[in-house]
Amino acid sequence: MKRFTKLAPAAAALMAMGLMVGSVSAEISKSKHDFADPTLYPTNWSNGQICLPCHAPHNTQPTATAGGIMGGPLWNRTLPTNSYRMYISTAVAAPTGTNAANTTNVYKATDGKKVDTNSILCLSCHDGSIALDSFGGATSTTAGVIGGKANFGTDLTNDHPIGEAAKWQEVSYMVSRSYRDSSRIMPLRVLDDGTWTVGCTSCHEPHNRTGAPNMLWVDNGKAGSTVDGRAVSGSVLCLNCHKK
């Protein structure tokens, strides 16, 4: 007859933590979003905090100061109120007397576009308009703004469209959102009117849970299978949305 030993609560908790740690392959620690890492951020603008520059348990900022865009879960960081310049597809009639399809897409730069309710969180750092240490109600500028290629500015015409420039349509040349939803990766996001769209976090996982390069949901540089079952030699992240 087998005998079972009842673990003390503390021992059981430690064992559970050990199992969790052993199963985690990636985390925010040591990623680009580890704001407490003194090697990555030697000026210590986060005051040694890894979470507080974005989240806090109390007295957070649930909305932007204008536009009605909701903040993220327990959002602690000042949100921008900017509109953005993006390239956007516009359907136009094909020239008469040609064999072209009835319509075609023309891509043009368009000013004054809103982004989705998740991308505005990313842009609170990455559009370079708000100081890094502007969190917890502070409006300090002592830390300066994000630098290098991580500073996208408000002209996003050289970036993948998001928000109002990338409203989602279920069409034959795009992979249905249902496949990604069932795989729990690359989610669509919403505008403040509830319209589904592509956002920054449709491609990037800001907490680095997957451990893919560049904090992506999927390693785009390796061969793999798309969520709808196609075997591809590379660009697997792109092909989880686009059918080519």
C-alpha positions, 0 to 999 in steps of 0.5 A: 500500500502506497503511503502519501506524505502531506507537505507543510503549506510552506513546503508545498508553496516552494515546490509549486514555485520551483515547478513554475520557474522550471517551466518558464522559458522567457520572462521580462527580466533581462529583456529590453523591458527590464527597466531595473537592469543597471547595464541596460539603464545605467542612469536608473531613471526607473529608481530600480523598479521593473514594473512601476514605469508601466504598472502600479497596484493603486492610483493609476491613470485609466484614461488619456488626458484627451481622446478617451483612449483607455489605458492598459491594466493598472497603467501608471505611465503618462499617455500621449495625446498625439495623432500620427502620420501613417501610410494607409490603403485607399481603394480607387477605381482602376483606369478605364480601358485596362484589364486591371481589376475594378479597384486597386489599393493606393498607399499614401501618407495620411496625417492625424490618425489614431492608434489602438488602445494598446499601441498608445501604451507602447507609444507613451515611450516609443514616440519620443514625446514623453520623458522616460521617468514620467510615471506615477503621476510625475511629469519629470523630464530629467531622464530625457526621452527614449533614444536610437531606433526605439524612438519612432516619433509621430511619423510612422510612414516607415512602419507597419500600419497600426490603428486607423491605418490597419483596420482588420477585414476578414478577407481571403488573402489574410489569415483569419483572426480566429486561428491566432485567437485559438493559438493565443498569439498575435491578437488584434486590438481595438480602437476606442470605438471598438473597431478591430485593428492591428496594433504594436502588440499584434506582433510584439509581446511586451513582457517577453513571454515567448523569448523570441528575438525583438520581443516578438510573438514568434521568431520571424527568422526561423522556419515553422508552421503558421497558425493555419497549418502552412509550413514556411521556411521563414517569415513565419510571424508575417505569414501568420497574418498574410497569405503569400 
